[in-house]
Amino acid sequence: MFEYDIAIIGLGPAGSTLARLLSPKYRVIAIDKKQEIYEEDGFQKPCGGLISSDAQKALASFDLTLPKDVLVDPQIFAVKTIDLKNRLIRHYQRFYINLDRHKFDLWLRSLIPRRVEVQSGCICTALERKDGGFSVTYVQKGESRTITAKYLVGADGANSIVRRTFYPDKKIRTYLAIQQWFPETHPTPFYSCIFDPKNTDCCSWSISKDRQFVFGGAYPLDHAGQRLERQKKKLEQIGFRFGKPMKTEACLVLRPSSFRDFCHGENGIFFIGEAAGFISPSSLEGISSAIYSARDLSRVLNRGKGDLNQAYWKKTRHIRLKLFLKVLKCPFMYQSFLRKLVMKSGICSIGITAAEGENSTPDFRKE
Ligand SMILES: Cc1cc2nc3c(=O)[nH]c(=O)nc-3n(C[C@H](O)[C@H](O)[C@H](O)COP(=O)(O)OP(=O)(O)OC[C@H]3O[C@@H](n4cnc5c(N)ncnc54)[C@H](O)[C@@H]3O)c2cc1C
């Protein structure tokens, strides 16, 4: 009756993981707007491309190993945390893997078995409930095609068309993430995490990648570009070097603030990854939850018994709990007074010893 059993919209870490794990008993179509091969001009998800310990564990749980060509130079072991309001800097050890996010996405997609019909370079434009299932319309090179499927999976990220279509009233706290790429001119490459409540109640960051310096932040939607520029000016005063951006990219990013914000779907619709609101409100780390929610949904669908939506909701309890703990952590990072106490105490921070005469990275003494 339906052309496919499952239609997956979006092949980021969530969609690609699900497509890889679904049982051969299903006819699956997966639609994504990224091109099939690496193209500078095609759509690329703006991202810091840092794989956290949680995401590494998620990959390890599938016995997956990362190919070298998705990694970038250098690998850094500390984050410079900069509090512009309290004028404090501390370094904290982190175990990130620094990679090329677009290559990472293409690698995850390359692991999808051939039995899944992958439609790349396609934009899903319309969705409808039809005959107990769904009709999905997508456009490829100006040509429109409509297919039908029994189940629909929204793996299409923060600005999910699946969520907008079927849950138009579901509003999750949303920011505009902007990233700019510059030639790297700092004497020593570094990661930073910046708190600047005058310009955003979320955070900003910088990352060095293959001799490029990436600066970005998540800003309230009003005047986001101006907020970024004001922030850059402040950071220049303490030694950040920007210059003319080679590339500016932007996208929405979600930041859940309560249990109610998560959206699992019902009656044959499922959400995984950021489309479900599964992203850390403290650090905006989302790759681990994207992978875990996809794994959970694959287990539920592959078993195929009982109320599948209810079973998926139950299975993802661990993700909601983890993210809720991050909500509780937020005041210690985002409330100026508590952050000052934590940073001043020096707890968990590491001291940096630079060689004498070495021109180190940004510092308030440079003002
Ligand atoms: C600027 C920024 C920096 C970040 N840095 C990090 C980081 O360093 N580490 C980390 O762990 N997390 C980071 N995150 C969060 C992380 O990127 C997301 O949480 C994660 O990518 C979610 O994965 P996903 O598969 O759910 O969605 P996405 O990765 O957003 O994938 C969604 C996919 O859906 C496709 N799509 C969307 N709409 C359509 C449509 N209409 N038709 C067809 N295809 C569609 C897109 O092509 C995309 O491939 C960052 C987020 C932002 C915005």
PDBQT file of the ligand as one rigid body, heavy atoms in Angstrom, charges set to zero:
ROOT
HETATM    1  C1  LIG A 401      27.254  26.541  15.105  1.00  0.00    +0.000 C 
HETATM    2  C2  LIG A 401      27.038  25.229  15.805  1.00  0.00    +0.000 A 
HETATM    3  C3  LIG A 401      28.129  24.580  16.374  1.00  0.00    +0.000 A 
HETATM    4  C4  LIG A 401      27.952  23.322  16.982  1.00  0.00    +0.000 A 
HETATM    5  N1  LIG A 401      29.054  22.665  17.451  1.00  0.00    +0.000 NA
HETATM    6  C5  LIG A 401      28.919  21.418  17.945  1.00  0.00    +0.000 A 
HETATM    7  C6  LIG A 401      30.063  20.661  18.318  1.00  0.00    +0.000 A 
HETATM    8  O1  LIG A 401      31.203  21.124  18.183  1.00  0.00    +0.000 OA
HETATM    9  N2  LIG A 401      29.890  19.419  18.820  1.00  0.00    +0.000 N 
HETATM   10  C7  LIG A 401      28.622  18.882  18.952  1.00  0.00    +0.000 A 
HETATM   11  O2  LIG A 401      28.502  17.736  19.427  1.00  0.00    +0.000 OA
HETATM   12  N3  LIG A 401      27.524  19.562  18.580  1.00  0.00    +0.000 NA
HETATM   13  C8  LIG A 401      27.639  20.805  18.066  1.00  0.00    +0.000 A 
HETATM   14  N4  LIG A 401      26.526  21.486  17.647  1.00  0.00    +0.000 N 
HETATM   15  C9  LIG A 401      25.226  20.815  17.692  1.00  0.00    +0.000 C 
HETATM   16  C10 LIG A 401      25.150  19.765  16.582  1.00  0.00    +0.000 C 
HETATM   17  O3  LIG A 401      25.604  20.323  15.363  1.00  0.00    +0.000 OA
HETATM   18  C11 LIG A 401      23.729  19.262  16.379  1.00  0.00    +0.000 C 
HETATM   19  O4  LIG A 401      23.101  19.045  17.608  1.00  0.00    +0.000 OA
HETATM   20  C12 LIG A 401      23.767  17.967  15.580  1.00  0.00    +0.000 C 
HETATM   21  O5  LIG A 401      24.280  18.233  14.300  1.00  0.00    +0.000 OA
HETATM   22  C13 LIG A 401      22.380  17.377  15.481  1.00  0.00    +0.000 C 
HETATM   23  O6  LIG A 401      22.414  16.310  14.573  1.00  0.00    +0.000 OA
HETATM   24  P1  LIG A 401      21.101  15.937  13.780  1.00  0.00    +0.000 P 
HETATM   25  O7  LIG A 401      21.439  14.778  12.916  1.00  0.00    +0.000 OA
HETATM   26  O8  LIG A 401      19.955  15.830  14.713  1.00  0.00    +0.000 OA
HETATM   27  O9  LIG A 401      20.770  17.222  12.903  1.00  0.00    +0.000 OA
HETATM   28  P2  LIG A 401      21.680  17.962  11.801  1.00  0.00    +0.000 P 
HETATM   29  O10 LIG A 401      23.088  17.643  11.970  1.00  0.00    +0.000 OA
HETATM   30  O11 LIG A 401      21.241  19.380  11.812  1.00  0.00    +0.000 OA
HETATM   31  O12 LIG A 401      21.231  17.282  10.443  1.00  0.00    +0.000 OA
HETATM   32  C14 LIG A 401      19.984  17.576   9.864  1.00  0.00    +0.000 C 
HETATM   33  C15 LIG A 401      20.077  17.183   8.412  1.00  0.00    +0.000 C 
HETATM   34  O13 LIG A 401      18.786  17.405   7.847  1.00  0.00    +0.000 OA
HETATM   35  C16 LIG A 401      18.947  17.932   6.547  1.00  0.00    +0.000 C 
HETATM   36  N5  LIG A 401      17.749  18.731   6.285  1.00  0.00    +0.000 N 
HETATM   37  C17 LIG A 401      17.224  19.720   7.041  1.00  0.00    +0.000 A 
HETATM   38  N6  LIG A 401      16.096  20.182   6.491  1.00  0.00    +0.000 NA
HETATM   39  C18 LIG A 401      15.901  19.465   5.351  1.00  0.00    +0.000 A 
HETATM   40  C19 LIG A 401      14.897  19.473   4.342  1.00  0.00    +0.000 A 
HETATM   41  N7  LIG A 401      13.843  20.306   4.370  1.00  0.00    +0.000 N 
HETATM   42  N8  LIG A 401      15.049  18.612   3.327  1.00  0.00    +0.000 NA
HETATM   43  C20 LIG A 401      16.094  17.757   3.254  1.00  0.00    +0.000 A 
HETATM   44  N9  LIG A 401      17.058  17.690   4.192  1.00  0.00    +0.000 NA
HETATM   45  C21 LIG A 401      16.956  18.538   5.227  1.00  0.00    +0.000 A 
HETATM   46  C22 LIG A 401      20.232  18.746   6.567  1.00  0.00    +0.000 C 
HETATM   47  O14 LIG A 401      20.859  18.643   5.329  1.00  0.00    +0.000 OA
HETATM   48  C23 LIG A 401      21.059  18.035   7.633  1.00  0.00    +0.000 C 
HETATM   49  O15 LIG A 401      21.987  17.169   7.043  1.00  0.00    +0.000 OA
HETATM   50  C24 LIG A 401      26.658  22.743  17.054  1.00  0.00    +0.000 A 
HETATM   51  C25 LIG A 401      25.566  23.409  16.505  1.00  0.00    +0.000 A 
HETATM   52  C26 LIG A 401      25.748  24.631  15.876  1.00  0.00    +0.000 A 
HETATM   53  C27 LIG A 401      24.571  25.314  15.241  1.00  0.00    +0.000 C 
ENDROOT
TORSDOF 0
